[in-house]
């Protein structure tokens, strides 16, 4: 016998999360994409070489960490937004230099500048030019970190030739790191979709945008250096602005790949996505928290010096890979594949609108 038409609740009264737990999954984008990347780790593990080598390439930081034996244990709490290339030194501050500081005669540094975190992240945090005390004549020193040494230059000794050298070094660094990030992020995206890595194709397609992205960041950094050197208090006041910009534009490099967005369009879409909050904000906050927790354990290892530093480098590589790959997966599937420019992610659209393969990944 058919039930009376008014004897049951309308279908629309059922909670949307009842079907296969889709709504519950959508509310945790960070956890979901990290879990999927871990499930696919065997296909991605080769990419772990990239953050490993990038961390070891920071020779000055590695040297300082190796020499920190006997200085006691120390803890860092570092918060990091998603970045195209997360490395150990984005999560851990290396120990302070020993009492004997390397000086360059009138500022003739060698090697490329170091920026602490991953090349091309929204706000370079290390290796900046900052006041480092006073010289014998009462002038201010400027400290420049390079991968091979830490150089202190008297402010009055800075010349146009030195600044030109620094700008050229930054430009070369931007090009090399842009090529590396194009191959790394593009390769992860292709591999997650079950396609060949095709390094050459990734570099040809994405490197120009990544290089230009780095040049813009480093150019802004250079413009701010004279102001912060002359008025260090402004650096403290600028911290909230730097953090806000780091959040607002963190999607940009991932949109280059996931959405194949042109350079300026990636910035516009990033602004719309982050200002609306939703899944993009949730993902960023979970990434910040995960990076902070990881930094505690990694900083303990680094402060141990010696072999513990190498262990920290090895431990940070798979973590870095998972964080970056999860971010690539999130922007490819949830943001671009699921809801276009809607910052709420797939929760604002029909989950069935995304065609998925057998493993639950979005299909092109």
Secondary structure, 3 states (H helix, E strand, C coil): CCCCCCCCCCHHHCCHHHCCCHHHHHCCHHHHHHHHHHHCHHHHHHHHHHHHHHHHHCHHHHHHHHCCCCCCCCCCCCCCCCCCCCCHHHHCCCCCCCCCCCECCCCCCCCCECCCCCCCCCCCCCCCCEEEEECCCCCEEEEEEECCCEEEEEHHHCCHHHHHHHHHHHHHHHHHHHHHHHHHHHHHHHHHCCCCCCHHHHHHHHHHHHHHHHHHHHHHHHHHHHHHHHCCHHHHHHHHHHHHHHHHCCCHHHHHHHCCCCHHHHHHHHHHHHHHCHHHHHHHHHHHHHHHHHHHHHHHHHHCCCHHHHHHHHHHHHHHHHHHHHHHHHHHHHHHHHHCCCCCHHHHCCHHHCCECCCCCECC
